[in-house]
Amino acid sequence: MRRFLVVLLVGLILVLTTAVDTPSPTLGSTPYPGVNPPGDADSDPSDFDQVPLAVGSFLFLALLVGGSLVFYLWRRNRRSRTDVSPRSDP
C-alpha cells in the first residue's frame, strides 16, 4: 500500500509540474501586444505544441491507476487462495 501511495504521489507531481510552466497574469501585468482576442480565427500551429504532453499525461495516469488496480486485485485474489486453504484437524 505504501508503494502504491508513493507511485501515485510521483504521478501527481509529474502532472502538476507540467501545468506550472503555463504563464498566468498577475496584478499589474499588461497584456501582450500580440495576443489575439477571443474568437479570432488566426490560429497558430504553436498553440497546439503542448497537446502531446497533455495526452501523454492523461494516458500515464490512466495506465498508473489501471495498473495499480490490476495489481491490487491480483494480490488480493492470490492472498485469498492461500488463506482459505483447508486445514486438517486430527
JOGI-V285145 format. One record per residue. N is the residue number from 1. RES is the residue in one letter. PHI is phi in whole degrees, -180 to 180 (999 if undefined). NEAR is the number of other C-alpha atoms within 12 Angstrom. Layout:
[[N:RES:PHI:NEAR] [N:RES:PHI:NEAR]]
This chain:
[[1:M:999:13] [2:R:-67:8] [3:R:-64:12] [4:F:-61:19] [5:L:-66:14] [6:V:-66:14] [7:V:-64:20] [8:L:-64:24] [9:L:-65:17] [10:V:-64:17] [11:G:-62:24] [12:L:-65:21] [13:I:-64:16] [14:L:-62:20] [15:V:-70:22] [16:L:-70:18] [17:T:-70:15] [18:T:-71:21] [19:A:-85:16] [20:V:-70:11] [21:D:-80:10] [22:T:-78:10] [23:P:-72:11] [24:S:-132:12] [25:P:-69:10] [26:T:-118:8] [27:L:-62:7] [28:G:85:6] [29:S:-82:9] [30:T:-104:11] [31:P:-67:14] [32:Y:-67:11] [33:P:-68:7] [34:G:-94:9] [35:V:-73:14] [36:N:-79:14] [37:P:-69:12] [38:P:-59:8] [39:G:86:8] [40:D:-71:9] [41:A:-82:8] [42:D:-81:13] [43:S:-97:13] [44:D:-107:12] [45:P:-58:9] [46:S:-73:9] [47:D:-65:12] [48:F:-107:12] [49:D:-66:11] [50:Q:-91:16] [51:V:-60:14] [52:P:-60:14] [53:L:-67:18] [54:A:-66:19] [55:V:-66:16] [56:G:-63:18] [57:S:-65:23] [58:F:-64:20] [59:L:-66:17] [60:F:-62:23] [61:L:-66:24] [62:A:-63:17] [63:L:-67:18] [64:L:-64:24] [65:V:-68:21] [66:G:-64:16] [67:G:-65:18] [68:S:-66:22] [69:L:-66:17] [70:V:-63:15] [71:F:-62:18] [72:Y:-61:17] [73:L:-65:14] [74:W:-65:14] [75:R:-66:15] [76:R:-65:15] [77:N:-66:14] [78:R:-67:14] [79:R:-67:13] [80:S:-67:12] [81:R:-69:12] [82:T:-79:12] [83:D:-80:11] [84:V:-98:10] [85:S:-62:10] [86:P:-67:8] [87:R:-105:8] [88:S:-95:5] [89:D:-103:4] [90:P:-72:3]]
